[in-house]
Amino acid sequence: MDKRAIYDGLADLQQQLQRDLKEVTILKEAVSKLVAENATLEMENQHLRSHLLEVQKGLESGTSKQELSKARMNLEKLYEEGFHVCNVLYGTRRENEEECAFCLEVIYGDRNK
């Protein structure tokens, strides 16, 4: 084999290896970027799951906050038995079981706060 042919063959091989090395470097950078993005998304996902649990717990405790206190439950019972519990007509009978906006405000007024 000719020395010139050997030299040209080695030069071609070197160029091919350099192209392959450049391609591997580009792929490595892309994989590194994807791994970093995946780690970021996993952390964000975990944060969102934690936040979702907090919101769900808040909603569950929020429903218990909307339940009536024992005193208001007693007023509700009196109201259902036909008596006014408002400060305007307290203790008087409700005629024909009609509703009283003042009594309802006393019993349920703070539930939305």
Distance bins in CASP14 RR format, pairs under 12 A and 6 or more apart:
PFRMAT RR
TARGET T0000
AUTHOR 0000-0000-0000
RMODE 2
METHOD distances of the structure
MODEL  1
1 7 0 0 0 0 0 1 0 0 0 0 0
1 8 0 0 0 0 0 1 0 0 0 0 0
1 9 0 0 0 0 0 1 0 0 0 0 0
1 10 0 0 0 0 0 1 0 0 0 0 0
2 8 0 0 0 0 1 0 0 0 0 0 0
2 9 0 0 0 0 0 1 0 0 0 0 0
3 9 0 0 0 0 0 1 0 0 0 0 0
3 10 0 0 0 0 0 1 0 0 0 0 0
4 10 0 0 0 0 0 1 0 0 0 0 0
4 11 0 0 0 0 0 1 0 0 0 0 0
5 11 0 0 0 0 0 1 0 0 0 0 0
5 12 0 0 0 0 0 1 0 0 0 0 0
6 12 0 0 0 0 0 1 0 0 0 0 0
6 13 0 0 0 0 0 1 0 0 0 0 0
7 13 0 0 0 0 0 1 0 0 0 0 0
7 14 0 0 0 0 0 1 0 0 0 0 0
8 14 0 0 0 0 0 1 0 0 0 0 0
8 15 0 0 0 0 0 1 0 0 0 0 0
9 15 0 0 0 0 1 0 0 0 0 0 0
9 16 0 0 0 0 1 0 0 0 0 0 0
9 17 0 0 0 0 0 1 0 0 0 0 0
10 16 0 0 0 0 0 1 0 0 0 0 0
10 17 0 0 0 0 0 1 0 0 0 0 0
11 17 0 0 0 0 0 1 0 0 0 0 0
11 18 0 0 0 0 0 1 0 0 0 0 0
12 18 0 0 0 0 0 1 0 0 0 0 0
12 19 0 0 0 0 0 1 0 0 0 0 0
13 19 0 0 0 0 0 1 0 0 0 0 0
13 20 0 0 0 0 0 1 0 0 0 0 0
14 20 0 0 0 0 0 1 0 0 0 0 0
14 21 0 0 0 0 0 1 0 0 0 0 0
15 21 0 0 0 0 0 1 0 0 0 0 0
15 22 0 0 0 0 0 1 0 0 0 0 0
16 22 0 0 0 0 0 1 0 0 0 0 0
16 23 0 0 0 0 0 1 0 0 0 0 0
17 23 0 0 0 0 0 1 0 0 0 0 0
17 24 0 0 0 0 0 1 0 0 0 0 0
18 24 0 0 0 0 0 1 0 0 0 0 0
18 25 0 0 0 0 0 1 0 0 0 0 0
19 25 0 0 0 0 0 1 0 0 0 0 0
19 26 0 0 0 0 0 1 0 0 0 0 0
20 26 0 0 0 0 0 1 0 0 0 0 0
20 27 0 0 0 0 0 1 0 0 0 0 0
21 27 0 0 0 0 0 1 0 0 0 0 0
21 28 0 0 0 0 0 1 0 0 0 0 0
22 28 0 0 0 0 0 1 0 0 0 0 0
22 29 0 0 0 0 0 1 0 0 0 0 0
23 29 0 0 0 0 0 1 0 0 0 0 0
23 30 0 0 0 0 0 1 0 0 0 0 0
24 30 0 0 0 0 0 1 0 0 0 0 0
24 31 0 0 0 0 0 1 0 0 0 0 0
25 31 0 0 0 0 0 1 0 0 0 0 0
25 32 0 0 0 0 0 1 0 0 0 0 0
26 32 0 0 0 0 0 1 0 0 0 0 0
26 33 0 0 0 0 0 1 0 0 0 0 0
27 33 0 0 0 0 0 1 0 0 0 0 0
27 34 0 0 0 0 0 1 0 0 0 0 0
28 34 0 0 0 0 0 1 0 0 0 0 0
28 35 0 0 0 0 0 1 0 0 0 0 0
29 35 0 0 0 0 0 1 0 0 0 0 0
29 36 0 0 0 0 0 1 0 0 0 0 0
30 36 0 0 0 0 0 1 0 0 0 0 0
30 37 0 0 0 0 0 1 0 0 0 0 0
31 37 0 0 0 0 0 1 0 0 0 0 0
31 38 0 0 0 0 0 1 0 0 0 0 0
32 38 0 0 0 0 0 1 0 0 0 0 0
32 39 0 0 0 0 0 1 0 0 0 0 0
33 39 0 0 0 0 0 1 0 0 0 0 0
33 40 0 0 0 0 0 1 0 0 0 0 0
34 40 0 0 0 0 0 1 0 0 0 0 0
34 41 0 0 0 0 0 1 0 0 0 0 0
35 41 0 0 0 0 0 1 0 0 0 0 0
35 42 0 0 0 0 0 1 0 0 0 0 0
36 42 0 0 0 0 0 1 0 0 0 0 0
36 43 0 0 0 0 0 1 0 0 0 0 0
37 43 0 0 0 0 0 1 0 0 0 0 0
37 44 0 0 0 0 0 1 0 0 0 0 0
38 44 0 0 0 0 0 1 0 0 0 0 0
38 45 0 0 0 0 0 1 0 0 0 0 0
39 45 0 0 0 0 0 1 0 0 0 0 0
39 46 0 0 0 0 0 1 0 0 0 0 0
40 46 0 0 0 0 0 1 0 0 0 0 0
40 47 0 0 0 0 0 1 0 0 0 0 0
41 47 0 0 0 0 0 1 0 0 0 0 0
41 48 0 0 0 0 0 1 0 0 0 0 0
42 48 0 0 0 0 0 1 0 0 0 0 0
42 49 0 0 0 0 0 1 0 0 0 0 0
43 49 0 0 0 0 0 1 0 0 0 0 0
43 50 0 0 0 0 0 1 0 0 0 0 0
44 50 0 0 0 0 0 1 0 0 0 0 0
44 51 0 0 0 0 0 1 0 0 0 0 0
45 51 0 0 0 0 0 1 0 0 0 0 0
45 52 0 0 0 0 0 1 0 0 0 0 0
46 52 0 0 0 0 0 1 0 0 0 0 0
46 53 0 0 0 0 0 1 0 0 0 0 0
47 53 0 0 0 0 0 1 0 0 0 0 0
47 54 0 0 0 0 0 1 0 0 0 0 0
48 54 0 0 0 0 0 1 0 0 0 0 0
48 55 0 0 0 0 0 1 0 0 0 0 0
49 55 0 0 0 0 0 1 0 0 0 0 0
49 56 0 0 0 0 0 1 0 0 0 0 0
50 56 0 0 0 0 0 1 0 0 0 0 0
50 57 0 0 0 0 0 1 0 0 0 0 0
51 57 0 0 0 0 0 1 0 0 0 0 0
51 58 0 0 0 0 0 1 0 0 0 0 0
52 58 0 0 0 0 0 1 0 0 0 0 0
52 59 0 0 0 0 0 1 0 0 0 0 0
53 59 0 0 0 0 0 1 0 0 0 0 0
53 60 0 0 0 0 0 1 0 0 0 0 0
54 60 0 0 0 0 0 1 0 0 0 0 0
54 61 0 0 0 0 0 1 0 0 0 0 0
55 61 0 0 0 0 0 1 0 0 0 0 0
55 62 0 0 0 0 0 1 0 0 0 0 0
56 62 0 0 0 0 0 1 0 0 0 0 0
56 63 0 0 0 0 0 1 0 0 0 0 0
57 63 0 0 0 0 0 1 0 0 0 0 0
57 64 0 0 0 0 0 1 0 0 0 0 0
58 64 0 0 0 0 1 0 0 0 0 0 0
58 65 0 0 0 0 1 0 0 0 0 0 0
58 66 0 0 0 0 0 1 0 0 0 0 0
59 65 0 0 0 0 0 1 0 0 0 0 0
59 66 0 0 0 0 0 1 0 0 0 0 0
60 66 0 0 0 0 0 1 0 0 0 0 0
60 67 0 0 0 0 0 1 0 0 0 0 0
61 67 0 0 0 0 0 1 0 0 0 0 0
62 111 0 0 0 0 0 1 0 0 0 0 0
62 112 0 0 0 0 0 1 0 0 0 0 0
62 113 0 0 0 0 0 1 0 0 0 0 0
63 111 0 0 0 0 0 1 0 0 0 0 0
64 111 0 0 0 0 0 1 0 0 0 0 0
65 110 0 0 0 0 1 0 0 0 0 0 0
65 111 0 0 0 0 1 0 0 0 0 0 0
65 112 0 0 0 0 0 1 0 0 0 0 0
65 113 0 0 0 0 1 0 0 0 0 0 0
66 72 0 0 0 0 0 1 0 0 0 0 0
66 108 0 0 0 0 1 0 0 0 0 0 0
66 109 0 0 0 0 0 1 0 0 0 0 0
66 110 0 0 0 0 1 0 0 0 0 0 0
66 111 1 0 1 0 0 0 0 0 0 0 0
66 112 0 0 0 0 1 0 0 0 0 0 0
66 113 0 0 0 0 1 0 0 0 0 0 0
67 73 0 0 0 0 1 0 0 0 0 0 0
67 76 0 0 0 0 0 1 0 0 0 0 0
67 108 0 0 0 0 0 1 0 0 0 0 0
67 110 0 0 0 0 0 1 0 0 0 0 0
67 111 0 0 0 0 1 0 0 0 0 0 0
68 74 0 0 0 0 1 0 0 0 0 0 0
68 75 0 0 0 0 1 0 0 0 0 0 0
68 76 1 0 0 1 0 0 0 0 0 0 0
68 77 0 0 0 0 0 1 0 0 0 0 0
68 79 0 0 0 0 0 1 0 0 0 0 0
68 106 0 0 0 0 0 1 0 0 0 0 0
68 107 1 0 0 1 0 0 0 0 0 0 0
68 108 1 0 0 1 0 0 0 0 0 0 0
68 109 0 0 0 0 0 1 0 0 0 0 0
68 110 0 0 0 0 1 0 0 0 0 0 0
68 111 1 0 0 1 0 0 0 0 0 0 0
69 75 0 0 0 0 1 0 0 0 0 0 0
69 76 0 0 0 0 0 1 0 0 0 0 0
69 107 0 0 0 0 0 1 0 0 0 0 0
69 108 0 0 0 0 0 1 0 0 0 0 0
69 109 0 0 0 0 0 1 0 0 0 0 0
69 110 0 0 0 0 1 0 0 0 0 0 0
69 111 0 0 0 0 0 1 0 0 0 0 0
70 76 0 0 0 0 0 1 0 0 0 0 0
70 77 0 0 0 0 0 1 0 0 0 0 0
71 77 0 0 0 0 0 1 0 0 0 0 0
71 78 0 0 0 0 0 1 0 0 0 0 0
71 85 0 0 0 0 0 1 0 0 0 0 0
71 106 0 0 0 0 0 1 0 0 0 0 0
71 107 0 0 0 0 1 0 0 0 0 0 0
71 110 0 0 0 0 0 1 0 0 0 0 0
72 78 0 0 0 0 0 1 0 0 0 0 0
72 79 0 0 0 0 0 1 0 0 0 0 0
72 85 0 0 0 0 1 0 0 0 0 0 0
72 103 0 0 0 0 0 1 0 0 0 0 0
72 104 0 0 0 0 0 1 0 0 0 0 0
72 105 0 0 0 0 0 1 0 0 0 0 0
72 106 0 0 0 0 1 0 0 0 0 0 0
72 107 1 0 1 0 0 0 0 0 0 0 0
72 108 1 0 0 1 0 0 0 0 0 0 0
72 109 0 0 0 0 1 0 0 0 0 0 0
72 110 0 0 0 0 1 0 0 0 0 0 0
72 111 0 0 0 0 1 0 0 0 0 0 0
73 79 0 0 0 0 0 1 0 0 0 0 0
73 80 0 0 0 0 0 1 0 0 0 0 0
73 85 0 0 0 0 0 1 0 0 0 0 0
73 107 0 0 0 0 1 0 0 0 0 0 0
73 108 0 0 0 0 0 1 0 0 0 0 0
74 80 0 0 0 0 0 1 0 0 0 0 0
74 81 0 0 0 0 0 1 0 0 0 0 0
74 83 0 0 0 0 0 1 0 0 0 0 0
74 85 0 0 0 0 1 0 0 0 0 0 0
74 106 0 0 0 0 0 1 0 0 0 0 0
74 107 0 0 0 0 1 0 0 0 0 0 0
75 81 0 0 0 0 0 1 0 0 0 0 0
75 82 0 0 0 0 0 1 0 0 0 0 0
75 83 0 0 0 0 1 0 0 0 0 0 0
75 84 0 0 0 0 0 1 0 0 0 0 0
75 85 1 0 1 0 0 0 0 0 0 0 0
75 86 0 0 0 0 1 0 0 0 0 0 0
75 87 0 0 0 0 0 1 0 0 0 0 0
75 90 0 0 0 0 1 0 0 0 0 0 0
75 91 0 0 0 0 0 1 0 0 0 0 0
75 100 0 0 0 0 0 1 0 0 0 0 0
75 102 0 0 0 0 0 1 0 0 0 0 0
75 103 1 0 0 1 0 0 0 0 0 0 0
75 104 0 0 0 0 0 1 0 0 0 0 0
75 105 0 0 0 0 0 1 0 0 0 0 0
75 106 1 0 0 1 0 0 0 0 0 0 0
75 107 1 0 1 0 0 0 0 0 0 0 0
75 108 0 0 0 0 1 0 0 0 0 0 0
75 109 0 0 0 0 0 1 0 0 0 0 0
76 82 0 0 0 0 0 1 0 0 0 0 0
76 83 0 0 0 0 0 1 0 0 0 0 0
76 85 0 0 0 0 1 0 0 0 0 0 0
76 103 0 0 0 0 1 0 0 0 0 0 0
76 104 0 0 0 0 1 0 0 0 0 0 0
76 106 0 0 0 0 1 0 0 0 0 0 0
76 107 1 0 1 0 0 0 0 0 0 0 0
76 108 0 0 0 0 1 0 0 0 0 0 0
76 109 0 0 0 0 0 1 0 0 0 0 0
76 111 0 0 0 0 0 1 0 0 0 0 0
77 83 0 0 0 0 1 0 0 0 0 0 0
77 85 0 0 0 0 1 0 0 0 0 0 0
77 107 0 0 0 0 1 0 0 0 0 0 0
78 84 0 0 0 0 1 0 0 0 0 0 0
78 85 1 0 1 0 0 0 0 0 0 0 0
78 86 0 0 0 0 0 1 0 0 0 0 0
78 90 0 0 0 0 1 0 0 0 0 0 0
78 91 1 0 0 1 0 0 0 0 0 0 0
78 92 0 0 0 0 0 1 0 0 0 0 0
78 93 0 0 0 0 0 1 0 0 0 0 0
78 94 0 0 0 0 0 1 0 0 0 0 0
78 100 0 0 0 0 0 1 0 0 0 0 0
78 103 0 0 0 0 1 0 0 0 0 0 0
78 106 0 0 0 0 0 1 0 0 0 0 0
78 107 0 0 0 0 1 0 0 0 0 0 0
79 85 1 0 1 0 0 0 0 0 0 0 0
79 86 0 0 0 0 1 0 0 0 0 0 0
79 89 0 0 0 0 0 1 0 0 0 0 0
79 90 0 0 0 0 0 1 0 0 0 0 0
79 91 0 0 0 0 0 1 0 0 0 0 0
79 92 0 0 0 0 0 1 0 0 0 0 0
79 93 0 0 0 0 0 1 0 0 0 0 0
79 94 1 0 0 1 0 0 0 0 0 0 0
79 97 0 0 0 0 0 1 0 0 0 0 0
79 98 0 0 0 0 0 1 0 0 0 0 0
79 99 0 0 0 0 1 0 0 0 0 0 0
79 100 1 0 0 1 0 0 0 0 0 0 0
79 101 0 0 0 0 0 1 0 0 0 0 0
79 102 0 0 0 0 0 1 0 0 0 0 0
79 103 1 0 1 0 0 0 0 0 0 0 0
79 104 0 0 0 0 1 0 0 0 0 0 0
79 105 0 0 0 0 0 1 0 0 0 0 0
79 106 0 0 0 0 1 0 0 0 0 0 0
79 107 1 0 0 1 0 0 0 0 0 0 0
79 108 0 0 0 0 0 1 0 0 0 0 0
80 94 0 0 0 0 1 0 0 0 0 0 0
80 97 0 0 0 0 1 0 0 0 0 0 0
80 99 0 0 0 0 0 1 0 0 0 0 0
80 103 0 0 0 0 0 1 0 0 0 0 0
80 104 0 0 0 0 0 1 0 0 0 0 0
80 107 0 0 0 0 1 0 0 0 0 0 0
81 91 0 0 0 0 0 1 0 0 0 0 0
81 93 0 0 0 0 1 0 0 0 0 0 0
81 94 0 0 0 0 1 0 0 0 0 0 0
81 97 0 0 0 0 0 1 0 0 0 0 0
81 103 0 0 0 0 0 1 0 0 0 0 0
82 89 0 0 0 0 0 1 0 0 0 0 0
82 91 0 0 0 0 1 0 0 0 0 0 0
82 92 0 0 0 0 1 0 0 0 0 0 0
82 93 1 0 0 1 0 0 0 0 0 0 0
82 94 1 0 1 0 0 0 0 0 0 0 0
82 95 0 0 0 0 1 0 0 0 0 0 0
82 96 0 0 0 0 0 1 0 0 0 0 0
82 97 1 0 0 1 0 0 0 0 0 0 0
82 98 0 0 0 0 1 0 0 0 0 0 0
82 99 0 0 0 0 0 1 0 0 0 0 0
82 100 0 0 0 0 1 0 0 0 0 0 0
82 103 0 0 0 0 1 0 0 0 0 0 0
83 89 0 0 0 0 1 0 0 0 0 0 0
83 90 0 0 0 0 1 0 0 0 0 0 0
83 91 1 0 1 0 0 0 0 0 0 0 0
83 92 1 0 0 1 0 0 0 0 0 0 0
83 93 1 0 0 1 0 0 0 0 0 0 0
83 94 1 0 0 1 0 0 0 0 0 0 0
83 95 0 0 0 0 0 1 0 0 0 0 0
83 97 0 0 0 0 0 1 0 0 0 0 0
83 100 0 0 0 0 1 0 0 0 0 0 0
83 103 0 0 0 0 1 0 0 0 0 0 0
83 107 0 0 0 0 0 1 0 0 0 0 0
84 90 1 0 1 0 0 0 0 0 0 0 0
84 91 1 0 1 0 0 0 0 0 0 0 0
84 92 1 0 1 0 0 0 0 0 0 0 0
84 93 1 0 0 1 0 0 0 0 0 0 0
84 94 1 0 1 0 0 0 0 0 0 0 0
84 95 0 0 0 0 0 1 0 0 0 0 0
84 97 0 0 0 0 0 1 0 0 0 0 0
84 98 0 0 0 0 0 1 0 0 0 0 0
84 99 0 0 0 0 0 1 0 0 0 0 0
84 100 1 0 1 0 0 0 0 0 0 0 0
84 101 0 0 0 0 0 1 0 0 0 0 0
84 102 1 0 0 1 0 0 0 0 0 0 0
84 103 1 0 1 0 0 0 0 0 0 0 0
84 104 0 0 0 0 0 1 0 0 0 0 0
84 105 0 0 0 0 0 1 0 0 0 0 0
84 106 0 0 0 0 1 0 0 0 0 0 0
84 107 0 0 0 0 0 1 0 0 0 0 0
85 91 1 0 0 1 0 0 0 0 0 0 0
85 92 0 0 0 0 0 1 0 0 0 0 0
85 93 0 0 0 0 0 1 0 0 0 0 0
85 94 0 0 0 0 1 0 0 0 0 0 0
85 100 0 0 0 0 1 0 0 0 0 0 0
85 102 0 0 0 0 1 0 0 0 0 0 0
85 103 1 0 1 0 0 0 0 0 0 0 0
85 104 0 0 0 0 1 0 0 0 0 0 0
85 105 0 0 0 0 0 1 0 0 0 0 0
85 106 1 0 1 0 0 0 0 0 0 0 0
85 107 1 0 0 1 0 0 0 0 0 0 0
85 108 0 0 0 0 0 1 0 0 0 0 0
86 92 0 0 0 0 1 0 0 0 0 0 0
86 94 0 0 0 0 0 1 0 0 0 0 0
86 99 0 0 0 0 0 1 0 0 0 0 0
86 100 1 0 0 1 0 0 0 0 0 0 0
86 101 0 0 0 0 1 0 0 0 0 0 0
86 102 1 1 0 0 0 0 0 0 0 0 0
86 103 1 0 1 0 0 0 0 0 0 0 0
86 104 0 0 0 0 1 0 0 0 0 0 0
86 105 1 0 0 1 0 0 0 0 0 0 0
86 106 1 0 1 0 0 0 0 0 0 0 0
86 107 0 0 0 0 1 0 0 0 0 0 0
86 108 0 0 0 0 0 1 0 0 0 0 0
86 109 0 0 0 0 0 1 0 0 0 0 0
87 100 0 0 0 0 0 1 0 0 0 0 0
87 102 1 0 0 1 0 0 0 0 0 0 0
87 103 0 0 0 0 1 0 0 0 0 0 0
87 105 0 0 0 0 0 1 0 0 0 0 0
87 106 1 0 0 1 0 0 0 0 0 0 0
88 100 0 0 0 0 1 0 0 0 0 0 0
88 101 0 0 0 0 0 1 0 0 0 0 0
88 102 1 0 1 0 0 0 0 0 0 0 0
88 103 0 0 0 0 1 0 0 0 0 0 0
88 105 0 0 0 0 0 1 0 0 0 0 0
88 106 0 0 0 0 1 0 0 0 0 0 0
89 95 0 0 0 0 0 1 0 0 0 0 0
89 98 0 0 0 0 0 1 0 0 0 0 0
89 100 1 0 0 1 0 0 0 0 0 0 0
89 101 0 0 0 0 0 1 0 0 0 0 0
89 102 1 0 0 1 0 0 0 0 0 0 0
89 103 1 0 0 1 0 0 0 0 0 0 0
89 106 0 0 0 0 0 1 0 0 0 0 0
90 100 0 0 0 0 0 1 0 0 0 0 0
90 102 0 0 0 0 1 0 0 0 0 0 0
90 103 0 0 0 0 1 0 0 0 0 0 0
90 106 0 0 0 0 1 0 0 0 0 0 0
91 100 0 0 0 0 0 1 0 0 0 0 0
91 103 0 0 0 0 0 1 0 0 0 0 0
92 100 0 0 0 0 1 0 0 0 0 0 0
92 102 0 0 0 0 0 1 0 0 0 0 0
92 103 0 0 0 0 0 1 0 0 0 0 0
93 100 0 0 0 0 0 1 0 0 0 0 0
94 100 1 0 0 1 0 0 0 0 0 0 0
94 101 0 0 0 0 0 1 0 0 0 0 0
94 102 0 0 0 0 0 1 0 0 0 0 0
94 103 1 0 0 1 0 0 0 0 0 0 0
94 104 0 0 0 0 0 1 0 0 0 0 0
97 103 0 0 0 0 0 1 0 0 0 0 0
98 104 0 0 0 0 0 1 0 0 0 0 0
99 105 0 0 0 0 0 1 0 0 0 0 0
99 107 0 0 0 0 0 1 0 0 0 0 0
99 108 0 0 0 0 0 1 0 0 0 0 0
100 106 0 0 0 0 1 0 0 0 0 0 0
100 107 0 0 0 0 1 0 0 0 0 0 0
100 108 0 0 0 0 0 1 0 0 0 0 0
101 107 0 0 0 0 0 1 0 0 0 0 0
101 108 0 0 0 0 0 1 0 0 0 0 0
101 109 0 0 0 0 0 1 0 0 0 0 0
102 108 0 0 0 0 0 1 0 0 0 0 0
102 109 0 0 0 0 0 1 0 0 0 0 0
103 109 0 0 0 0 0 1 0 0 0 0 0
104 111 0 0 0 0 0 1 0 0 0 0 0
105 111 0 0 0 0 0 1 0 0 0 0 0
105 112 0 0 0 0 0 1 0 0 0 0 0
END
